[in-house]
Amino acid sequence: MEKSQANRKDPEWTKSRILSVAQQLFMEKGYRAVTTREIAAQCEITQPALYYHYSDKQSLYIAMLERFVSHIQKRLRVVGDGTIAERLEGMLEVLSAEHPTSMMMMVHDILVEFKEENRKRIFSLWKETYLDPFIKIFEEMQEEGMLRESIQPEDAARFCLLTLGQTMSQWKQKPKTLAGQYSLLVDLILNGTTKS
Protein backbone atom coordinates (compact mmCIF):
# COMPACT_ATOMS: atom_id res chain seq x y z
CA MET A 1 0.00 0.00 0.00
CA GLU A 2 1.26 3.48 -0.86
CA LYS A 3 2.34 5.71 2.00
CA SER A 4 -0.29 8.37 1.16
CA GLN A 5 -3.01 5.68 1.21
CA ALA A 6 -1.75 4.41 4.57
CA ASN A 7 -1.73 7.99 5.91
CA ARG A 8 -5.35 8.49 4.87
CA LYS A 9 -6.38 5.56 7.06
CA ASP A 10 -4.56 6.96 10.11
CA PRO A 11 -7.08 8.99 12.17
CA GLU A 12 -4.39 11.32 13.55
CA TRP A 13 -3.13 12.10 10.06
CA THR A 14 -6.70 12.82 8.95
CA LYS A 15 -7.34 15.11 11.95
CA SER A 16 -4.11 16.97 11.27
CA ARG A 17 -4.98 17.33 7.58
CA ILE A 18 -8.45 18.67 8.45
CA LEU A 19 -6.91 21.22 10.83
CA SER A 20 -4.35 22.35 8.25
CA VAL A 21 -6.96 22.82 5.54
CA ALA A 22 -9.36 24.51 7.98
CA GLN A 23 -6.64 26.90 9.10
CA GLN A 24 -5.77 27.87 5.56
CA LEU A 25 -9.42 28.46 4.62
CA PHE A 26 -10.54 30.17 7.84
CA MET A 27 -7.54 32.51 7.84
CA GLU A 28 -7.98 33.33 4.19
CA LYS A 29 -11.76 33.76 4.03
CA GLY A 30 -13.01 34.15 7.59
CA TYR A 31 -15.28 31.84 9.56
CA ARG A 32 -18.59 32.67 7.90
CA ALA A 33 -17.37 32.22 4.31
CA VAL A 34 -16.01 28.69 4.85
CA THR A 35 -18.19 25.59 4.88
CA THR A 36 -17.44 22.18 6.31
CA ARG A 37 -18.31 20.80 2.88
CA GLU A 38 -15.48 22.89 1.38
CA ILE A 39 -13.02 21.73 4.06
CA ALA A 40 -13.99 18.07 3.53
CA ALA A 41 -13.67 18.41 -0.25
CA GLN A 42 -10.17 19.89 0.02
CA CYS A 43 -9.22 17.09 2.42
CA GLU A 44 -10.64 14.55 -0.03
CA ILE A 45 -12.92 13.09 2.63
CA THR A 46 -16.67 13.06 3.08
CA GLN A 47 -18.50 15.52 5.30
CA PRO A 48 -19.55 12.69 7.67
CA ALA A 49 -15.86 11.73 7.96
CA LEU A 50 -15.07 15.30 8.97
CA TYR A 51 -17.91 15.22 11.54
CA TYR A 52 -16.48 11.98 12.94
CA HIS A 53 -13.44 14.01 14.06
CA TYR A 54 -15.16 17.35 14.81
CA SER A 55 -18.81 17.50 15.84
CA ASP A 56 -19.51 20.84 14.18
CA LYS A 57 -17.93 23.83 12.47
CA GLN A 58 -17.39 25.71 15.74
CA SER A 59 -15.57 22.82 17.43
CA LEU A 60 -13.40 22.47 14.31
CA TYR A 61 -12.61 26.20 14.40
CA ILE A 62 -11.69 26.04 18.09
CA ALA A 63 -9.43 22.99 17.56
CA MET A 64 -7.78 24.79 14.64
CA LEU A 65 -7.36 27.93 16.73
CA GLU A 66 -5.83 26.00 19.65
CA ARG A 67 -3.21 24.54 17.33
CA PHE A 68 -2.67 27.90 15.62
CA VAL A 69 -2.17 29.88 18.85
CA SER A 70 0.19 27.23 20.20
CA HIS A 71 2.47 28.04 17.28
CA ILE A 72 2.08 31.81 17.90
CA GLN A 73 2.93 31.36 21.60
CA LYS A 74 6.15 29.54 20.70
CA ARG A 75 7.11 32.27 18.22
CA LEU A 76 6.40 35.05 20.73
CA ARG A 77 8.51 33.33 23.42
CA VAL A 78 11.48 33.37 21.04
CA VAL A 79 11.32 37.18 20.75
CA GLY A 80 13.22 37.24 24.06
CA ASP A 81 15.55 39.98 25.22
CA GLY A 82 16.25 43.47 24.01
CA THR A 83 14.84 46.88 24.69
CA ILE A 84 11.13 47.31 25.16
CA ALA A 85 10.90 48.82 21.67
CA GLU A 86 12.83 45.91 20.13
CA ARG A 87 10.62 43.34 21.86
CA LEU A 88 7.43 45.12 20.81
CA GLU A 89 8.67 45.32 17.21
CA GLY A 90 9.54 41.62 17.30
CA MET A 91 6.12 40.71 18.68
CA LEU A 92 4.34 42.82 16.07
CA GLU A 93 6.44 41.21 13.36
CA VAL A 94 5.49 37.70 14.56
CA LEU A 95 1.79 38.54 14.67
CA SER A 96 1.84 40.16 11.25
CA ALA A 97 3.79 37.29 9.69
CA GLU A 98 1.55 34.63 11.20
CA HIS A 99 -1.82 36.22 10.42
CA PRO A 100 -2.79 35.88 6.78
CA THR A 101 -6.08 37.59 7.58
CA SER A 102 -7.21 40.59 9.51
CA MET A 103 -7.50 40.09 13.25
CA MET A 104 -10.46 42.43 13.11
CA MET A 105 -12.30 40.06 10.76
CA MET A 106 -11.60 37.18 13.15
CA VAL A 107 -12.94 39.14 16.11
CA HIS A 108 -16.08 40.11 14.18
CA ASP A 109 -16.72 36.51 13.12
CA ILE A 110 -16.31 35.28 16.68
CA LEU A 111 -18.65 37.89 18.16
CA VAL A 112 -21.34 37.33 15.55
CA GLU A 113 -21.16 33.61 14.79
CA PHE A 114 -20.22 31.75 17.96
CA LYS A 115 -22.17 30.37 20.91
CA GLU A 116 -21.41 32.05 24.24
CA GLU A 117 -19.40 29.15 25.69
CA ASN A 118 -17.26 28.99 22.54
CA ARG A 119 -16.71 32.77 22.61
CA LYS A 120 -15.45 32.40 26.19
CA ARG A 121 -13.00 29.67 25.16
CA ILE A 122 -11.76 31.71 22.21
CA PHE A 123 -11.41 34.83 24.36
CA SER A 124 -9.33 32.81 26.83
CA LEU A 125 -7.05 31.65 24.01
CA TRP A 126 -6.78 35.21 22.65
CA LYS A 127 -5.96 36.65 26.07
CA GLU A 128 -3.32 34.03 26.84
CA THR A 129 -1.71 34.22 23.39
CA TYR A 130 -2.01 37.84 22.36
CA LEU A 131 -2.97 40.13 25.21
CA ASP A 132 -0.94 38.70 28.13
CA PRO A 133 2.49 38.96 26.43
CA PHE A 134 1.85 42.64 25.66
CA ILE A 135 0.52 43.26 29.18
CA LYS A 136 3.82 41.87 30.57
CA ILE A 137 5.82 44.42 28.59
CA PHE A 138 3.66 47.32 29.74
CA GLU A 139 3.78 46.04 33.36
CA GLU A 140 7.56 46.14 33.07
CA MET A 141 7.31 49.73 31.85
CA GLN A 142 5.03 50.51 34.79
CA GLU A 143 7.48 48.97 37.28
CA GLU A 144 10.30 51.06 35.80
CA GLY A 145 8.20 54.23 36.03
CA MET A 146 8.03 54.60 32.25
CA LEU A 147 4.27 54.19 31.82
CA ARG A 148 2.11 57.22 32.46
CA GLU A 149 0.24 56.82 35.74
CA SER A 150 -3.15 57.29 34.07
CA ILE A 151 -2.56 54.30 31.76
CA GLN A 152 -2.97 50.70 32.90
CA PRO A 153 -0.79 47.97 31.31
CA GLU A 154 -3.85 46.13 29.98
CA ASP A 155 -5.21 49.29 28.34
CA ALA A 156 -1.85 49.91 26.67
CA ALA A 157 -1.69 46.28 25.51
CA ARG A 158 -5.20 46.43 24.06
CA PHE A 159 -4.36 49.68 22.27
CA CYS A 160 -1.24 48.06 20.81
CA LEU A 161 -3.20 45.07 19.50
CA LEU A 162 -6.02 47.24 18.19
CA THR A 163 -3.51 49.41 16.35
CA LEU A 164 -1.87 46.34 14.86
CA GLY A 165 -5.24 44.87 13.85
CA GLN A 166 -6.28 48.07 12.09
CA THR A 167 -2.90 48.47 10.41
CA MET A 168 -2.80 44.85 9.21
CA SER A 169 -6.21 45.24 7.60
CA GLN A 170 -4.79 48.13 5.55
CA TRP A 171 -1.81 46.11 4.25
CA LYS A 172 -3.46 44.49 1.24
CA GLN A 173 -0.29 42.86 -0.03
CA LYS A 174 2.36 42.77 2.63
CA PRO A 175 5.90 43.37 1.44
CA LYS A 176 8.49 40.92 2.70
CA THR A 177 9.78 43.39 5.25
CA LEU A 178 7.70 45.81 7.19
CA ALA A 179 10.43 46.77 9.64
CA GLY A 180 9.85 50.46 9.00
CA GLN A 181 6.14 50.02 9.72
CA TYR A 182 6.83 48.20 13.00
CA SER A 183 9.29 50.89 14.10
CA LEU A 184 6.72 53.58 13.37
CA LEU A 185 3.95 51.71 15.23
CA VAL A 186 6.16 51.09 18.25
CA ASP A 187 7.36 54.71 18.23
CA LEU A 188 3.76 55.92 18.17
CA ILE A 189 2.72 53.49 20.91
CA LEU A 190 5.64 54.18 23.24
CA ASN A 191 5.79 57.91 22.80
CA GLY A 192 2.07 58.07 23.38
CA THR A 193 2.40 56.13 26.66
CA THR A 194 5.75 57.12 28.17
CA LYS A 195 6.68 60.03 30.40
CA SER A 196 8.56 62.85 28.69
Secondary structure, DSSP 8 states (H G I E B T S, - for coil): --HHHHHHH-HHHHHHHHHHHHHHHHHHH-TTT--HHHHHHHHTS-HHHHHHH-SSHHHHHHHHHHHHHHHHHHHHHHH-SS-HHHHHHHHHHHHHHH-SS-HHHHHHHHHHHS-HHHHHHHHHHHIIIIIHHHHHHHHHHHHTT-B-TT--HHHHHHHHHHHHHHHHHH-SS--S--HHHHHHHHHHHHHTTB--
